[in-house]
């Protein structure tokens, strides 16, 4: 009798396609028991990504795999914060049994084919909606350290504690194959501090960086749209200042992907150019222009200029749910597309909100495409100064987008 009859009837390629669709990891791992061929196909899929949480069994599982032949199959590790803490511990009192700290120091260095670290924070909005302040102790009072605990400062504390731990990892222990960092639900706290000097060696080794940002309540709405700072105007968003330093430290990127859950305005003029950047993906960011009566200097801080400055290397550009803020100065998507066509000569693909097949700029928040907003009070766009109707603007945007895509198509032929 053939000890592995299934392998005679189902090609390995078909088995791979089937197993790739399995959602539950337990199902994938159990499929390894079907036959030798299933074992060979399922093992790389099942152990490609490991998740380390604060549960004791999670660290124990990572430890077992790191000392087994399966370690060579691991290419991604997720450090997953399942929930926010209900107490705060000073940053200068690190816990010696912190599973993330232990995992980074002892086990992750054993995954010699590791390429990707994924840091996943909980969803802040869900936490805030269900947050109950910590109760009082037996004496009916709380310590001074806990007296003003809110959902925001607990989440901020956890985020800072996480980066504090990461910055103290020995960069020599990180596998040399590791080149990608993904951060889910990075929270834009006003007083956030990333300790960039400690993280710099770690970030400089990256070629791929992907971050999903959550705009949290202490970032007031009017500050989302605040103009870039000048020497006499230091009150711009501290989060973006820290985040820009984080980006600057990741100076060797070839791929950058940023997503915001609100219309985010960054001071792009303070971000250094990435000399090797080939792929750029932006979701939920504002294209905002001069706020000071046409001050040309401020145009260097806008997102359009940041993109064009990468004309020597940029090959793939994706803009999704991005907006033009026309509160102070009108600029159309058509103008931006024409600048891309003129300046981005190495661009090989450009995706502009093509989810429903339209991909044109629109004034309606209900339609796919880039949007126009007025960040001054109502968010309703005002086109009175353009001498063009809404339909004329939309038509011009469509034509300019088509021209850009045709130019890219010609380069690829």
N, C-alpha and C positions, 0 to 999 in steps of 0.2 A: 504493500500500500504506500502510495506517495505520502510522505510525512507533511507535505505542504500543498495539498491539492488546489487551494484557492489561487496560488501563484501561477498555476497552469491555465486558469480561466480568465483572470483579470490582469491586464497590464498594469505595471507599477505606476505609469503616468495617470491612468484612470483612478487608481486608489488615491494618489496624491490629490487629485482634483476633488474627490469625495471628502477626504479627511480635512482638506483645507476649509471646507464649509462648516465643519463642526463648531458650534458656538461654545459648548461647555468643555472646559479643559479636561474634566474627569472622563468624558466620553472619548476624547482623543487619546488619553493615556490608556484607558481600558481597551481600546482597539488594538493596542500592541500585543494583546494576548491571543488575537485571532490566528495569526500565523507568523512565520519568520519574515515573510515579505511585508506584512503589515507592521511588524516591529521595526523593520528597516525604514519604512516610509514615515511612520507616525512619530518615531523618536525625535528626529530633528524638528518636527512641527511642535511637538509637545513640550520640548525643553528649550526651544528658541528663546522664549521670554519667561522669566521668573519674576514673581512679585514678593517683595519683602515688606511686611506690615509690622506693626508693633505687637502682634499676637506672638506668644512664645513659640508656638508650633511653626510659625512662618520662618523664624530665624533657624530653628532646628532643621527644617527642610532644606534651606539654603546651604547649611553646613554640610549636610549629607551629600548633596549633589556636588558641592565644590570639591569633595574628596573622592569623587567617583569618575569613571570614564565619561559619564554624561556631561561633565563640566565643559568639554570641548564643543558641545552643541549649543551652549548658551551664548547668545549674541545681544540680548536685551535684558536689563534688570529694572524693574519698577520699584521705586521707594514710595510706598503709598500710605499717606496719612488718611486713615479711615474716618476719623472724627477730630474735631478741635478739642483741646484740653479744657478742663473745668477748673484748673488752677495754674498759677504761673510760678516758675522756678527761675531765679536769677541766672542770666547767661553764663556768669563766671562760676557756676556750680554744675558742671556737666555730669550727667549720670554715667557711671562706668558700665552699666548694663543696658544702655540705650541700644536697641537692636540695630538702628541705622548706623550708629557709630561703630558697633562691633562688626556689622556686615561689611562696611566700607573698609575697615582695617584688616579683617582676618579672612573674609571669604570671597568678596568680589575680586581681589587681586588674583585669585586662582582661576578665574574665567578668562583664559588667554585669548579667546576669540570674541570677547565682549566689544561691541561697537557703540552701544547706546545705553545711556542712563536716562530714565524717565522719572521725574519728580512730580507726584500727584497730590495736590492739596484738596481738601473737601470743598464742596460748593458753598461759598460764603452765604449766599442768599437763603439757602435751605437752613443753614445753621442759625442765621439771625432770626428767621421766622419762628424757630422752635426754641430759642434761647431763653433759659431761666437763670437769673443771677444765682451764684452759689449761696447756699443757706448759711445762717450764722452758726457759730460753734456752740458748745455746751454752755459757755458763759454768756451767750447771747450777743456776742460781738464777733467781728472779723478783724484779722490783722490789717495793719496799714497797707501792706503789700496787696491785699485782696479787697480793700475797701471800695474801690471804684471800678471793679471788673465789669466790663461790657462785652458784648459779642465781638466788637471791633478790636479791642485791645487784647483779647484772648487769641484771636486769629492772627493779629500782628505779632504777638509774642511767639506763637508757634512758627510762623514764617521766619522770623529773625533767628530763632533758635536753630532752625533747620540749616540756614545758610551759615550760621556760626559753626555748626558741626562740620559742614562741608568745607569751609575755609581752613579747618584745622586737620583735614586729611592730608596725609603725606602724598604729594603728587607723584613721587617715585613708585608708589604702590599701584597706581592706576595702570591697567593694561595698555600698552602702546597702541593697540588697535582701537581704543575707545575714542571716537571722534564726534559723537552726536549727543546733545543734551536736549531733552524735551521737558518743559515745565507746564503743567496744567493748573489753571486757577491761581496764577500769581496775582496777589491782591495789591492794589495801588494805594497803599496807606500813605497818609501825609508824612509821617515821621519815619518811614522805612529806611533801613540802612543795611547795605549788602556786604560791607567789609571787603571792598573790592581788592585791596592790596593782598589779602589772604587768598582770594579766589583767582587772582590773575594767572598764576601758573596753570591752574586747572582749565581756565577758559581759553587761554592762548593755544591749547592743543586741539581745540574744536575746529571742525570744518562745517558742521551743521548745527543750527540753533533754532529751536521752535518754542514759542512762548504763547500761551493763552492768558490774557490779562482780564481780571475782573475789576471793574471800577466800583469801589466800595463807598459807603455813605459819607465818610469823612472827607471825601473829595467833592467839594461843593460844585453844583452844576455850573455856576458862572466861571469857575476855575477850569472846567473842561475846555473852554474856548478862550482862555486868557492868551493874550498875544505874547510873542517871544520877549524875553527880558532884555533890558538895556542896563548899563552900569548903574543908573540911578533907580532901577526898578527890579529889585532882587526877589520880589514876591511871586515867582512863578512856581509851578508845581514841583515840590521836592522829589516826588516819586520819579518823575521823568528825568530829573537831574541824576538820580541814582541809577535809573535804568540805562541812561545814555552811557554812564561810566561802565556799566555791566557790558553793554554792547562794544564799547571801545576796547575792553579787555579781551573780547573774543575777536581778535584782529585778523585771524586767518580764515574767516568763514568763506565758504563757497556757496552756502545755502542759508537763507534767513527767512523764517516764517513767523509773522506776528499777527495775533488775533485779539481784538478787544470786544467786550460785550456791550460797550457804549461807544459813542462817536468820540474817539480819542484824538487829542491834538498834542503831538510831541514837538519839541524844539529841535527839528532835524538838523539845523545848522551846527549844533553842538556835538553831533555824532560824526566821528571820523569816517572817511571813506574806506570801504573794504576792498583792498586791491585785487582780491581773487573772486569776488562775488559773481556767481553765474545765475543763481536762482533766487528770486525775491517774491514773496507772497505776503500780501497785506489785506487784512479783513477788519473793517470797522474803523478806519482812520480818516481823519479830515484832511482835505487839501485846503488849507487856509492861507490867505495872502496878507498883504500889508494892512496893518491896523493904524498906521500913523501917516495918513495923508500921502500915500505913495512913496514912503521911504524905501528906496531901492535896497538898502542894506538888509532890511527885514525879509526881502524876497529870498535871500540865501538860506533862510531858516525853513522854507516850505518843503513839503514832501516831494513836489514835482522836481525841484532842483536836486534834492537828495538822490532821486532815481536817476536823473540825467547824468549826474556826476559819475555814475558807474557805467558810462557808455563804452568804455574799453573792454569790459568783461561780461556785462549782463546779457544773458541769452534767453532767460525765461522769466516772464513777469505775470503775476496774477493779482488783480485788484478785485476784491469782493466786498460789496456793501460799503464802499467808500463814498464820501460826501465832499462837495465843495461848499465851503462856508462863504456866502456872498455878503456878509454883514457890512464889510467895509469896502470891498472892491469886487466887482463882478469879473469872473473868468470862467469861460465855458469849458466843458469837457472837449469840445471840438478843438479849442486852442491847445489843450494839453496833448490830445492825440497827435496833432500836427507837430508839436515839439518832439514827441516820442519818435515820430516817423523821420524827422530831420536829424535827430541826434543819436538815437539808439540803433546804430547801424549793424550791430551784432545780434540784435534780438531775433530769436528763432521761434518764439511763441508768445502770444499775449492773450490772456483770458480776462474778460471783463464781464463778470456776472452773467454767465451764459446758462444758468441753471434751467431756464424755461425757453431757451432758444432765441431770446431777444438780444440781450447784450447792449442795448442802447441806453443813453443817459435819459433820465426822466425826472419830472418834478413830483411824481406821485410816489408816496412811501409804500403803496400797495403793489407796485410793479417792479420787476427785476431791472437792475441797471444801476448806474451811478446816480446819485441824487444831489439836488441843490437844497441847501437849508440856509436860513438866516438865524444865526445864533443869538440875535438880539431879541429877547423876549418870546415872540410867538413861534419861532422856528419856521414861519411861513416865508418862502422866498419872495422877493420883490424885484421884478425885472423892469421897473419903470425907466431906469437909466440906460437900458441896453438898445433901445430903438428896434427891438425884435420881439415878436410874439413868442409865447411859450411853444407853439407848434413849430415856428421857424427855428428856435433854438434846438428843439428836439431833432428836427430834420438835419440841421447842420452837424449835430453830434453823431447821428447815425452815419452820415456820409464820411465824416472824418475817421470814425472807427473802421468803416469798411475800407477806406483808403489805406489805413495803417495795416490792417490784416492782409490786404492784397500785396502790400510791399513786403511783408514778412513771408508771404507765400512765394513770392518771386525769388526771394533769397534762398528758400529751401528747395527750389526746383533744380 
